[in-house]
Amino acid sequence: MKTYKLLTPGPLTTTDTVKQEMLFDHCTWDDDYKKITLEIRDQLLTLAHADSTTYTVVLMQGSGTFGVESVLSSVVGENEKLLIAANGAYGERMEEIAKHNRIPYVIYNEHYNQVPSAEKIKKMLEEDSDITHVAMVHSETTSGILNDIQAVAQIVKGAGKTFIVDAMSSFGGVDIDVPGMGIDFIISSANKCIQGVPGFSFIICKKDKLEESRGKARSLSLDLYDQWKTMEADGKWRFTSPTHVVLAFARALKELEEEGGIPARAKRYLDNNQLLIRKMKEFGIRPYISPDHQGPIITTFFYPENCNFSFQEMYDFIKERGYAIYPGKVTEADTFRIGNIGEIYEEDILKVVSLFKEFLETRQEV
Ligand SMILES: *Cc1c(COP(=O)(O)O)cnc(C)c1O
């Protein structure tokens, strides 16, 4: 089988040692396994700069969206109201979740290349006192923009509301002081910056807010409070857990620590990202997001001017030579995306840039 590295922002390329952990069929009910679950939860708390007196961690089966849906459908009550600040497909997905679960909500849609404005959110909170919760995405993977959760957190906390952050593609790759900012629920998943494989999401929760959500859940399997209560008792998951994924994740956390923790990983990702953007610029390929808002995870690039090739042709050429890239997702321009998280290093960035150059040169000759 011909393999390639993933330049997609999750699933991403993991180490062989993380994959090897999955060769063992672990029993779920015994103390060893429960201990692994408890340790994972503790380590995630530490990565979030939180401690177990005020925060806790819930692991939830499924992909990242299951985690977002679990939070929104479990913590916003029937007589409460959610404000969603969206500037990409993942913010818009929160609206889909709200609709499906009949959660009362309002949405503030921002342009895909702009960050949601804290001022605007402040005004909306002043004008609509029914709003009880505010939700937004940190790293909008749609475009690669990094939203200013710090500024919004200040407004939301000042107004005494609950703040929910989808940090799926940033947690572990960008340092986030969860208690410092006053975030109440922050969601990420196993297959992004922690560099595990897909299979569950995790939610770092402010304990008192989680307690308040008791009995509000609209779904049995996604009930955040019940999942927590079961897990909190002795580390047992409610319903079958993705055992192989859990073992791989425990290993991935260890490797994150060995790399030097979030500061070292964040630096590697940022270096990858800046090198990529600089090199692509050298032959006229420009990023969609301006430098002041570009995040370190994934970059949206405009197609080069006057190009006469499809994304598929470019994708095939690069995949054939060892890397899988990503189609664009912004609606108003022709773009493609390159992620730089996972087991990706300077040499990979230089290699993929040279492949682009080679591809463009072969295209110009015909
Ligand atoms: C990956 C991602 C998700 C979750 O997507 P799944 O396909 O359900 O794993 C949610 N939000 C953001 C910002 C993401 O990058």
The ligand as an SDF file (V2000), in Angstrom:
LIG
                    3D

 15 15  0  0  0  0  0  0  0  0999 V2000
  -12.6050   18.9570   13.4550 C   0  0  0  0  0  0  0  0  0  0  0  0
  -13.4860   20.0100   13.9910 C   0  0  0  0  0  0  0  0  0  0  0  0
  -14.7340   19.7050   14.5670 C   0  0  0  0  0  0  0  0  0  0  0  0
  -15.2890   18.3040   14.6700 C   0  0  0  0  0  0  0  0  0  0  0  0
  -15.3880   17.6560   13.4980 O   0  0  0  0  0  0  0  0  0  0  0  0
  -15.6280   16.0750   13.4720 P   0  0  0  0  0  0  0  0  0  0  0  0
  -15.5900   15.7750   12.0090 O   0  0  0  0  0  0  0  0  0  0  0  0
  -16.9200   15.8000   14.0800 O   0  0  0  0  0  0  0  0  0  0  0  0
  -14.5010   15.4640   14.2400 O   0  0  0  0  0  0  0  0  0  0  0  0
  -15.4570   20.7330   15.1280 C   0  0  0  0  0  0  0  0  0  0  0  0
  -15.0060   21.9840   15.1230 N   0  0  0  0  0  0  0  0  0  0  0  0
  -13.8190   22.3210   14.5820 C   0  0  0  0  0  0  0  0  0  0  0  0
  -13.3730   23.7520   14.6340 C   0  0  0  0  0  0  0  0  0  0  0  0
  -13.0270   21.3480   13.9920 C   0  0  0  0  0  0  0  0  0  0  0  0
  -11.8390   21.6800   13.4580 O   0  0  0  0  0  0  0  0  0  0  0  0
  1  2  1  0
  2  3  1  0
  2 14  2  0
  3  4  1  0
  3 10  2  0
  4  5  1  0
  5  6  1  0
  6  7  2  0
  6  8  1  0
  6  9  1  0
 10 11  1  0
 11 12  2  0
 12 13  1  0
 12 14  1  0
 14 15  1  0
M  END
$$$$
